[in-house]
Amino acid sequence: MKKIKIAVLAVVLLVGAATVLAFKAIKAPASSYQVIEQFQYAGPDPYVSTSYTLITGTPPTCLGATQVCIIKAQQDGSTGRPILTDALKEEIRANLASGTHESANVILKGS
């Protein structure tokens, strides 16, 4: 009789667990899709997000390689400004130091 009670209890627990798992809300995985926007440099500091404005129309023509013209970055949803990651700041620094006109996320122009 004791074995039957244990077996019934085990079945009840298994059915209960299966029921809970079957009706548990399935969470969608966090999206890794990131929208990259273009921002025009307005000055004075290329390493500060408030120095940029979102480009909503045709991007400006950027000729030369002495200062930042455009960056490509993810937009901060609360401020509308670009998110300047350490990697992006390093790319800006490297372009300015080497005079590289265009890289993956940074376009320079003349003064």
FENNORHU-V378632 format. One record per residue. N is the residue number from 1. RES is the residue in one letter. SS is DSSP state (A for helix, B for strand, O for the rest). BURIAL is # if it has 24 or more other C-alpha atoms within 12 Angstrom, else .. D_FIRST is the distance of its C-alpha to the first C-alpha in Angstrom with 1 decimal. Layout:
n-><N N>
res-><RES RES>
ss-><SS SS>
burial-><BURIAL BURIAL>
d_first-><D_FIRST D_FIRST>
This chain:
n-><1 2 3 4 5 6 7 8 9 10 11 12 13 14 15 16 17 18 19 20 21 22 23 24 25 26 27 28 29 30 31 32 33 34 35 36 37 38 39 40 41 42 43 44 45 46 47 48 49 50 51 52 53 54 55 56 57 58 59 60 61 62 63 64 65 66 67 68 69 70 71 72 73 74 75 76 77 78 79 80 81 82 83 84 85 86 87 88 89 90 91 92 93 94 95 96 97 98 99 100 101 102 103 104 105 106 107 108 109 110 111>
res-><M K K I K I A V L A V V L L V G A A T V L A F K A I K A P A S S Y Q V I E Q F Q Y A G P D P Y V S T S Y T L I T G T P P T C L G A T Q V C I I K A Q Q D G S T G R P I L T D A L K E E I R A N L A S G T H E S A N V I L K G S>
ss-><O A A A A A A A A A A A A A A A A A A A A A A O O O O O O O O O O O O B B B B B B O O O O O O O A A A B B B O O O O O O O O O O O O B B B B B B B B B O O O O O O B O O O A A A A A A A A A A A A A O O O B O O O B B B B O O>
burial-><. . . . . . . . . . . . . . . . . . . . . . . . . . . . . . . . . . . . # # # # # . . . . # # . # . # # # # # . . . . . . . . . # . # # # # # # # # # . . . . . # # # # . . . # # . # # # # # # . . . # # # # . # # # # # . .>
d_first-><0.0 3.8 5.4 5.2 6.4 8.8 10.0 10.7 12.4 14.3 15.5 16.6 18.5 20.1 21.2 22.5 24.4 25.8 27.0 28.7 30.4 31.5 33.2 34.6 38.4 39.9 42.8 45.9 47.3 50.3 53.4 55.6 58.5 61.3 64.5 67.5 70.6 74.2 75.9 79.6 80.8 82.9 83.3 83.8 80.9 79.1 76.1 75.4 73.6 76.0 78.8 77.5 77.4 75.4 77.4 76.9 79.8 81.7 81.5 84.8 86.8 86.3 89.1 89.6 87.3 88.1 85.6 82.3 82.7 79.2 75.7 72.5 69.5 66.4 67.2 65.8 64.4 65.4 68.9 69.9 71.2 70.4 67.6 69.6 67.2 68.4 68.7 70.9 73.1 73.6 74.6 77.1 78.4 78.7 80.6 83.0 83.7 84.3 85.9 83.3 84.0 80.6 77.1 73.7 73.5 77.0 80.4 83.5 86.9 90.4 91.4>
